[in-house]
């Protein structure tokens, strides 16, 4: 396959890898195939549908390493599902009667793109799969090669998604400041809500990283500056089931002894139960273009905070969300290394016309390869039986829980 021009787009929510991934792709092409032109679409699939793009100049290539110093996505993101025709029409991305997949394919043809690199999570890459299938079915000579971005680390069958390590580290840094708020009020309950719709990996990893940071600190208990008051007292993820009354009884003892309680909770924990309760009161819960409940409307952290506060006798409850702080961070060294390896593999696959999503394939011995689009799915569950999570719960004296009622009515 002769590749003359490639396109790049980033889509979905932010993650601490997007800017670096763009930079790594530019660097890899400059090294391996400098003659290949690079086109960037602004604002993800929105830019593709509208034909909004720019060519990467030599000046950009020469300074591509600058992109590793920044978070976010310099070319912009959007949440667009190409098979959700009504949403695309409503947002004036296509005209009534148009098929967004065909509009995207024709734009790629007009732009003379041979390979499209999509950088995003499961929604982005399932949309890329829809586009790749349409292209193949309708004889478009174009390859789609994706890179897996999601701080949830929940893409099946990929072992480690780009940006997730950094997000956990940044969430820990965030809470290191927030936790001191327990000094501001007696009997303070602090709820740290961490991103993770269906997967609790990030919540667990953030708690783990935060506790590692505590290990590096000295304390002076005689003044009230104790490790116990800054400790993680509870971790709740979508994969765990627990009885709220039992957990509240445990946490009440913590509150009585240390005058504060700090808990980490996934933004997706208990969502179905909370939505059911909201709808029973006649409240309509909005969904996004992909059919997901909008978590800002559900607000699990606030809901659980309210339930726990009553049961443990908290005088004040503080809900803090680290998601936007974490997801827009620049990639750390560990992620930059993974990004570089994935980008290099993506370019190798692109140059031979091999499509798929680049990642370490858990079903193939963690081999770094182009994973077939039809095998890419979201919602990979966090393995709560893994050793390090069990050790985390043991360290904070929290039982794993039984399959009981998740929430307190």
C-alpha positions in Angstrom: 0.0 0.0 0.0 1.3 3.4 -0.9 0.6 6.0 1.8 0.8 9.6 0.8 -1.3 11.4 3.3 -2.7 10.4 6.8 -5.3 12.1 8.9 -5.3 12.4 12.7 -8.2 13.2 15.0 -8.8 13.0 18.7 -12.3 12.5 20.2 -14.3 11.9 23.3 -13.3 13.2 26.7 -9.8 14.4 27.4 -7.1 12.1 28.8 -3.4 12.8 29.7 -2.1 11.4 26.4 -3.8 13.2 23.5 -1.3 16.0 23.0 1.6 13.6 23.4 0.0 11.0 21.1 -0.3 13.6 18.3 3.3 14.5 18.9 4.4 10.9 18.9 2.6 10.1 15.6 4.2 13.2 14.0 7.6 12.2 15.3 7.2 8.6 14.1 6.1 9.6 10.6 8.9 12.1 10.4 11.4 9.4 11.3 10.0 6.5 9.3 8.3 8.1 6.3 9.0 11.9 6.2 7.4 12.1 2.7 3.9 11.2 4.1 1.7 14.3 4.6 -0.2 14.7 7.9 -3.6 16.3 8.1 -5.2 17.1 11.5 -9.0 17.4 11.8 -10.2 19.9 14.3 -12.6 18.8 17.0 -12.6 15.1 16.2 -15.4 13.6 14.1 -17.1 17.0 14.0 -14.1 18.4 12.1 -14.1 15.4 9.8 -17.8 15.9 8.9 -17.4 19.6 8.3 -14.1 19.3 6.5 -12.3 21.5 9.1 -8.6 20.5 9.0 -5.0 21.7 8.6 -1.8 20.3 7.3 1.2 19.7 9.6 4.0 21.9 8.3 7.7 21.3 8.6 7.8 23.9 11.3 5.3 21.8 13.3 7.3 18.6 12.7 10.5 20.3 13.9 8.9 21.2 17.2 6.6 18.2 17.7 8.3 17.3 21.0 6.7 20.5 22.4 3.4 18.6 22.4 4.7 16.2 25.1 4.9 19.2 27.5 1.1 19.8 27.4 -2.1 18.2 28.3 -5.5 18.4 26.5 -5.7 18.1 22.8 -4.3 21.0 20.7 -6.5 19.9 17.7 -9.7 19.7 19.9 -12.2 17.0 20.7 -16.0 16.4 20.4 -18.4 13.6 21.2 -20.0 12.6 17.8 -21.3 9.1 17.0 -21.5 8.7 13.2 -24.3 6.2 13.4 -26.5 8.6 15.5 -27.9 10.3 12.4 -30.5 12.3 14.4 -27.9 13.8 16.7 -25.6 14.7 13.7 -28.5 16.4 12.0 -29.6 18.2 15.1 -26.1 19.6 15.6 -26.0 20.6 11.9 -23.0 18.4 11.2 -24.9 16.8 8.2 -28.0 17.7 6.2 -31.3 15.9 6.7 -31.2 12.7 4.6 -27.4 12.4 4.7 -25.6 9.4 6.2 -22.8 10.7 8.4 -20.7 7.7 7.6 -20.9 8.5 3.9 -20.3 12.2 4.6 -17.1 11.3 6.6 -16.0 8.8 3.9 -16.4 11.3 1.1 -14.6 14.0 3.1 -11.6 11.7 3.6 -11.6 11.0 -0.2 -11.7 14.7 -1.0 -8.9 15.2 1.4 -6.9 12.4 -0.3 -6.4 10.6 3.1 -5.0 7.1 2.9 -4.9 6.3 6.6 -7.0 7.8 9.4 -5.6 7.7 12.9 -8.3 8.0 15.6 -7.2 8.7 19.2 -9.9 8.0 21.7 -11.7 5.6 24.0 -14.1 2.9 23.3 -16.8 5.2 21.9 -14.3 6.8 19.6 -12.9 3.5 18.4 -16.3 1.8 18.1 -17.2 4.8 15.9 -13.9 4.2 14.0 -15.0 0.6 13.6 -18.3 1.7 12.1 -16.4 3.9 9.7 -13.9 1.3 8.8 -16.7 -1.2 8.1 -18.5 1.3 5.9 -15.3 2.1 4.0 -14.6 -1.6 3.4 -18.1 -2.3 2.3 -18.2 0.6 -0.1 -14.7 0.0 -1.6 -13.0 3.1 -0.2 -9.3 2.5 -0.2 -8.6 3.8 3.3 -7.2 2.2 6.5 -8.2 3.2 10.0 -5.7 2.8 12.8 -6.7 3.8 16.3 -4.9 4.5 19.6 -6.7 3.7 22.9 -7.3 6.7 25.1 -9.3 6.4 28.3 -8.4 7.2 31.9 -10.8 4.6 33.0 -8.5 1.9 31.5 -11.7 0.0 30.5 -11.1 -0.9 26.8 -11.4 -4.6 26.0 -9.0 -6.4 25.3 -6.3 -3.7 25.9 -4.1 -4.2 28.9 -3.3 -0.5 29.5 -4.9 2.5 27.9 -2.9 5.6 27.2 -3.1 8.3 29.9 -4.6 6.1 32.7 -1.3 6.0 34.7 -1.0 9.7 34.6 -4.7 10.3 35.6 -4.2 8.1 38.7 -1.0 10.0 39.7 -2.7 13.4 39.2 -5.8 12.4 41.1 -3.6 11.5 44.0 -1.9 14.9 43.9 -5.3 16.5 43.8 -6.5 14.8 46.9 -3.3 15.4 48.8 -4.4 19.1 49.0 -8.1 18.4 49.4 -7.7 16.1 52.4 -6.4 18.9 54.5 -9.9 20.4 54.5 -10.7 18.1 57.4 -9.0 20.8 59.5 -11.7 23.3 58.6 -14.6 21.6 60.4 -15.2 19.0 63.0 -16.6 15.6 61.9 -15.8 16.3 58.2 -16.8 13.8 55.5 -14.7 14.2 52.4 -15.9 12.4 49.3 -13.4 12.1 46.4 -15.3 11.3 43.3 -13.1 9.8 40.6 -13.9 9.3 36.9 -14.9 5.8 35.9 -18.4 5.1 34.5 -18.3 1.3 34.4 -14.8 0.5 35.6 -13.3 1.1 39.0 -9.6 0.8 38.0 -8.9 4.5 38.1 -10.5 5.0 41.5 -8.5 2.1 43.0 -5.3 3.2 41.3 -5.7 6.8 42.5 -6.2 5.6 46.1 -3.1 3.4 45.7 -1.0 6.3 44.4 -2.3 8.6 47.1 -1.3 6.2 49.8 2.1 5.9 48.2 2.4 9.7 48.6 1.4 9.4 52.2 4.3 6.9 52.7 6.8 9.7 51.7 5.5 12.1 54.4 6.4 12.5 58.1 3.7 13.1 60.7 3.4 14.8 64.1 0.5 13.1 65.8 1.0 15.1 69.0 -0.3 18.2 67.1 -3.1 16.3 65.4 -1.1 15.9 62.3 -1.6 12.1 62.0 -1.5 9.6 59.1 -4.8 8.3 60.3 -6.6 11.6 59.6 -5.2 11.7 56.0 -5.8 8.0 55.3 -8.2 6.6 52.8 -11.0 5.1 54.8 -13.1 3.7 52.0 -12.9 2.8 48.3 -16.1 2.1 46.3 -16.1 1.0 42.7 -18.9 -0.2 40.3 -17.6 -3.8 40.5 -18.1 -3.9 44.3 -21.4 -4.5 46.1 -21.8 -3.5 49.7 -24.4 -2.9 52.4 -24.5 0.8 53.1 -25.6 0.4 56.7 -22.7 -2.0 57.5 -20.2 0.3 55.9 -21.6 3.3 57.7 -21.3 1.4 61.0 -17.6 0.9 60.2 -17.0 4.5 59.1 -18.9 5.8 62.1 -16.2 4.3 64.3 -13.5 6.0 62.2 -15.4 9.3 62.5 -15.7 9.0 66.2 -12.0 8.2 66.7 -10.4 10.6 64.2 -13.0 13.3 63.7 -13.0 12.8 59.9 -13.7 10.3 57.1 -12.1 10.2 53.6 -13.7 8.1 50.9 -12.9 7.5 47.2 -15.8 6.6 44.9 -16.1 6.0 41.2 -18.5 8.3 39.4 -20.3 5.2 38.0 -20.8 3.5 41.4 -24.5 2.8 42.0 -25.6 4.7 39.0 -28.4 2.3 38.0 -29.9 2.4 41.5 -29.6 6.2 41.7 -31.2 6.6 38.2 -34.0 4.3 39.2 -34.6 6.3 42.4 -34.6 9.6 40.4 -37.0 8.3 37.8 -39.3 7.1 40.5 -39.7 10.7 41.5 -40.6 11.6 37.9 -37.2 13.1 37.0 -35.9 12.5 33.5 -32.2 11.7 33.5 -30.5 13.0 30.3 -28.3 10.9 28.1 -25.4 11.8 25.7 -25.1 10.9 22.0 -23.9 7.4 22.8 -26.8 6.6 25.1 -24.9 7.0 28.4 -26.5 8.7 31.3 -24.9 12.1 31.9 -23.1 11.6 35.1 -23.1 15.2 36.1 -26.9 14.9 36.3 -26.8 11.7 38.3 -24.0 13.0 40.6 -23.1 9.7 42.5 -20.6 11.4 44.8 -23.2 13.9 46.1 -25.8 11.1 46.5 -23.5 8.8 48.4 -22.1 11.7 50.4 -25.7 12.6 51.5 -26.5 9.0 52.5 -23.2 8.4 54.4 -23.4 11.8 56.1 -26.7 11.0 57.8 -25.5 7.6 59.0 -22.0 8.5 60.3 -23.0 11.8 61.9 -21.0 14.1 59.7 -21.3 17.8 60.5 -20.1 18.8 57.1 -19.7 17.0 53.8 -17.2 18.0 51.1 -17.6 16.5 47.6 -14.6 17.0 45.4 -14.1 15.7 41.8 -10.6 15.2 40.4 -11.7 14.3 36.9 -11.1 17.6 35.1 -7.9 18.2 37.0 -6.6 14.7 36.1 -7.8 14.3 32.5 -6.3 17.5 31.2 -2.8 16.9 32.6 0.3 16.3 30.5 1.4 12.7 30.2 3.9 11.4 32.8 7.1 9.6 31.8 5.5 6.1 32.1 2.7 7.1 29.8 5.0 8.9 27.3 6.9 5.6 27.0 3.8 3.7 26.3 2.5 6.3 23.9 5.8 6.3 21.9 5.7 2.5 21.6 2.0 2.5 20.5 2.6 5.4 18.0 5.5 3.7 16.4 3.5 0.5 16.0 0.6 2.6 14.6 2.8 4.0 11.9 4.3 0.6 11.1 0.7 -0.8 10.7 -0.5 2.3 8.7 2.4 1.9 6.2 1.4 -1.7 5.4 -2.4 -1.0 5.4 -3.1 -3.0 8.6 -6.1 -1.5 10.5 -7.2 -1.8 14.0 -6.6 -0.3 17.5 -3.0 -0.4 18.7 -2.6 -1.9 22.2 -1.2 -4.7 24.2 -3.7 -7.5 23.5 -4.6 -9.4 26.7 -6.0 -12.3 24.6 -2.7 -12.6 22.8 -0.2 -12.6 25.6 -0.1 -8.8 25.8 1.4 -8.6 22.3 1.5 -5.0 21.1 -0.5 -5.2 17.8 -3.3 -3.8 15.7 -6.3 -5.3 17.5 -9.3 -6.0 15.2 -12.0 -3.4 15.5 -14.7 -5.9 16.1 -13.0 -7.1 19.2 -12.8 -3.6 20.7 -15.4 -2.9 23.4 -15.8 -0.6 26.4 -16.8 -1.4 29.9 -13.9 -3.7 30.8 -14.5 -4.5 34.5 -11.8 -3.9 37.1 -10.6 -7.1 38.6 -11.3 -6.5 42.3 -9.7 -9.8 43.1 -6.2 -8.6 41.9 -3.6 -8.8 44.6 -2.8 -5.1 44.9 -6.4 -4.1 45.4 -6.9 -6.7 48.1 -3.8 -5.4 49.8 -5.2 -1.8 49.6 -8.5 -2.8 51.2 -6.7 -4.8 53.9 -4.5 -1.8 54.7 -7.5 0.5 55.2 -9.4 -2.2 57.1 -12.3 -2.3 54.5 -14.0 -5.6 53.7 -14.4 -6.4 50.0 -18.1 -6.6 50.5 -20.8 -9.1 49.6 -23.4 -9.1 46.9 -25.9 -7.2 49.0 -28.0 -4.2 48.4 -25.7 -1.5 47.1 -27.4 1.6 48.6 -29.5 2.6 51.5 -33.0 3.6 50.6 
